[in-house]
């Protein structure tokens, strides 16, 4: 059955039956309206791909119907073929001025009718394709505007704050150096320079987080069913490097079961780096950083806590605690990645100001080579 529909508007039923016979071989879905008023009342229900319109009708004539249809935003683009017994260039001019796309003289020739209808169907199909692409593009633009609005909010809340702390630190250290350059010995100078270098490194890391987050916000990423990440290996590698950098190797407690997570290595590395960075940043040296992970059913459950915890492995995630507005840029990046894979994300802070970040990621079903 052809899924294209045609609305025939003619005040004589016999004319509709002739058209129905002539188009029978193409198996269009035909609809009949005996007046212009009836056609306008039902066009939204019928949703025709082409309209065959009689010119001379009692009541509202074909030209008036055509003009009314062209005033309706939804139906401005629908192909209209006027069918008339009138001849001459003046009639053609009137039809075109009213908004018709083509016209056929009576008596209707079957070959001509089928040819004109097929031509208009192709025109309608091309227009629908263009309109669909236009809607898609508009949706993309709207989505980008919303995402950029979200990004501006994130910058206002988190990015400026995270930059201001190391910048202020650098300013204070340079100021102290400037005021005491003549009296400080080499060790004191070296100490302040090292502090300034660490602050500069923090600025660099914050800037990287910003660009990473911008990438996730603007570009919608989709997971692949073939992605495999050895999460335990990545944690063990990155955690040692970060702990050594901060001279906190003795603070690190890692207890992970082997797990192949359905995520890219890059995304897993970003998750681990940002979670560890957050835990180290908000805990004093000597406070344990616990990384615990287990594969349960089809998910890998991971939490990182600055302080010892006694959390059940499969406790439910309270998504209300994962408000983007309350997260730093690093945790925002983690949440964006977790969302890509339809995982879970939660942040809890207890009365002692100890924080636990808890996430889940799907386990991979792909075979490891």
Residue pairs with C-beta under 8 A, 6 or more apart in sequence:
1 27
1 29
2 26
2 27
2 28
2 29
3 29
4 28
4 29
4 49
4 50
4 121
5 28
5 29
5 30
5 31
5 46
5 47
5 48
5 49
6 23
6 28
6 29
6 30
6 31
6 48
6 49
6 50
6 51
6 52
6 117
7 31
7 32
7 33
7 39
7 43
7 46
7 48
7 50
7 51
7 52
8 15
8 16
8 19
8 20
8 30
8 31
8 32
8 33
8 51
8 52
9 33
9 35
9 36
9 39
9 51
9 52
9 53
9 54
9 57
9 62
9 65
10 16
10 32
10 33
10 34
10 52
10 53
10 54
10 57
10 83
11 34
11 35
11 54
11 57
11 58
11 59
12 54
13 32
13 34
15 54
15 83
16 30
16 32
18 108
19 30
19 52
19 108
19 113
20 30
22 108
22 110
22 113
22 114
23 30
23 113
23 114
23 117
25 114
26 114
26 117
26 118
28 117
31 42
31 46
31 48
33 39
33 42
35 57
35 58
35 59
35 60
36 57
36 59
36 60
36 61
36 62
36 64
36 65
36 68
37 59
37 60
39 51
39 65
40 65
40 68
40 69
43 69
43 72
43 75
44 74
48 78
49 78
49 79
49 121
49 124
50 78
50 79
50 80
50 81
50 117
50 120
50 121
50 124
51 69
51 78
51 79
51 80
51 81
52 81
52 83
52 117
53 62
53 65
53 66
53 80
53 81
53 82
53 83
53 100
54 62
54 82
54 83
54 84
55 61
55 62
55 63
55 82
55 83
55 84
55 85
55 86
55 91
55 95
55 103
56 62
56 84
56 85
56 86
57 65
60 68
62 82
62 84
62 98
63 94
63 95
63 98
66 80
66 82
66 95
66 98
66 99
66 100
67 98
67 99
69 75
69 76
69 78
69 80
69 99
70 76
70 98
70 99
76 99
77 124
77 127
77 131
78 124
79 101
79 102
79 120
79 121
79 123
79 124
80 99
80 100
80 101
80 102
81 100
81 101
81 102
81 103
81 104
81 116
81 117
81 120
82 95
82 100
82 102
82 103
82 104
83 103
83 104
83 105
83 106
83 108
84 91
84 95
84 103
84 104
84 105
84 106
85 105
85 106
87 105
91 103
92 103
95 103
101 120
101 123
102 116
102 119
102 120
104 112
104 113
104 116
143 220
144 218
147 217
147 218
148 217
148 218
150 217
150 324
151 213
151 214
151 217
151 218
153 325
154 213
154 217
154 324
154 329
154 332
155 210
157 325
158 327
158 328
158 329
158 332
159 206
159 210
159 329
162 206
162 209
162 328
162 329
163 203
163 206
165 202
166 199
166 200
166 202
166 203
166 206
167 199
167 203
169 195
169 196
169 199
170 196
170 199
170 200
170 203
173 192
173 193
173 195
173 196
173 199
174 196
176 192
177 184
177 189
177 192
177 193
180 188
181 189
184 192
205 277
206 329
209 274
209 329
209 330
209 333
210 329
212 270
212 333
213 329
213 332
213 333
213 336
216 333
216 336
216 337
216 340
217 336
221 340
222 340
223 262
223 263
223 340
223 341
225 262
225 365
225 366
226 366
227 262
227 263
227 264
227 364
227 366
228 260
228 261
228 262
228 364
228 366
228 368
229 260
229 261
229 262
229 263
229 264
229 265
229 267
229 268
229 364
230 258
230 259
230 260
231 256
231 259
231 260
231 261
231 268
231 293
231 300
231 302
231 361
232 256
232 257
232 258
232 259
232 293
234 265
234 268
234 269
234 272
235 254
235 256
235 272
235 291
235 293
236 254
236 256
238 269
238 272
238 273
238 276
239 252
239 254
239 272
239 276
239 291
240 249
240 252
242 273
242 276
242 277
242 280
243 249
243 251
243 252
243 280
243 289
246 280
246 285
247 285
248 280
248 285
248 289
251 283
251 285
251 286
251 287
251 288
251 289
252 288
252 289
252 291
253 288
253 289
253 290
253 291
253 308
254 291
255 290
255 291
255 292
255 293
256 291
256 292
256 293
256 294
256 302
257 293
257 294
257 295
258 295
259 293
259 295
259 300
259 363
260 363
260 364
260 368
261 268
261 300
261 361
261 362
261 363
261 364
262 341
262 361
262 362
262 363
262 364
262 365
262 366
263 337
263 341
263 361
263 362
267 337
267 340
267 341
270 333
270 334
270 337
271 334
271 337
271 338
271 359
274 330
274 331
274 333
274 334
275 304
275 330
275 331
275 334
275 357
275 359
276 289
276 291
276 304
277 330
278 304
278 328
278 330
278 331
278 355
278 357
279 289
279 304
279 305
279 306
279 355
279 357
280 289
280 306
282 306
282 355
283 289
283 306
283 307
283 354
287 306
287 307
288 306
288 307
288 308
289 304
289 305
289 306
290 303
290 304
290 305
290 306
290 307
290 308
290 309
291 302
291 303
291 304
292 302
292 303
292 304
292 305
292 309
292 311
292 313
293 300
293 301
293 302
293 303
294 300
294 301
294 313
295 301
295 363
296 313
296 314
298 362
298 363
299 343
299 344
299 360
299 361
299 362
299 363
300 360
300 361
300 362
300 363
301 313
301 314
301 358
301 359
301 360
302 358
302 359
302 360
302 361
303 309
303 311
303 356
303 357
303 358
303 359
304 356
304 357
305 311
305 354
305 355
305 356
305 357
306 354
306 355
307 352
307 354
309 354
309 356
311 356
311 358
315 358
317 344
317 345
317 346
317 358
317 360
318 346
318 348
319 344
319 345
319 346
321 346
321 347
321 348
322 335
322 345
322 346
322 347
324 332
324 335
326 347
327 335
327 347
331 347
331 357
334 345
334 357
334 359
335 345
338 344
338 345
338 359
338 360
338 361
339 345
341 361
341 362
342 362
343 359
343 360
343 361
343 362
344 358
344 359
344 360
345 357
345 358
345 359
346 357
346 358
346 359
347 355
347 356
347 357
347 358
348 355
348 356
348 358
349 355
349 356
350 356
